[in-house]
């Protein structure tokens, strides 16, 4: 996915009713943060040094904190998952190019993205496990000849050991 596609996807989600419900009035600050990142990327593309102040960095960190709070408070939808991954990738690239000293922030962004990815892995496992359990129950009624032979052999060995005692 290109940089422009990522921005389009982020803005599409930010304009959705789901985002309005989940983020509320914080949606505008997220849009502002994306605008700041976009401005810095354009400056980098023109071989200029990106300009941002400590307040900008604080706002970006607060947006990640907000996202973590939302992930713990609301159901994680596919749209939210995609938003978090796209926004996380955007922030990761911004940190690596503009705020290289912010390694803790990078770890925080990475953690948030992994949380969402692992959440969906667990959800998939939960949806698959009942089906697998039903299959295993149906297989447990099947008695394979090799298992019956092994049971008979172990029984014979057990009897022989009892006789020796």
HUTAKA-V922297 format. One line per field, one symbol per residue. ss: DSSP state (~ for helix, > for strand, _ for the rest). burial: + if it has 9 or more other ideal C-beta (glycine too) atoms within 8 Angstrom, else -. A space follows every 50 residues. Layout:
ss->???
burial->???
This chain:
ss->__~~~~~~~~~~~~__~~~~~~~~~~~~~~~~~~~~~~~~~~~~~_____ ___~~~~~~~~~~~~~~~~~~~~____~~~~~~~~~~~~~~~~~~~~~__ __~~~~~~~~~~~~~~~~~~~~~~~~~~~~~~~~~~~~~~____~~~~~~ ~~~~~~~~~~~~~~_
burial->-----++-+++-++-+-+++-++--++-++++++-++++++-++-----+ -+---++-++++++-+++-++----+--+++++++++++++++++-+++- -+--++-+++-++-+++-++---------------------------+-- ---------------
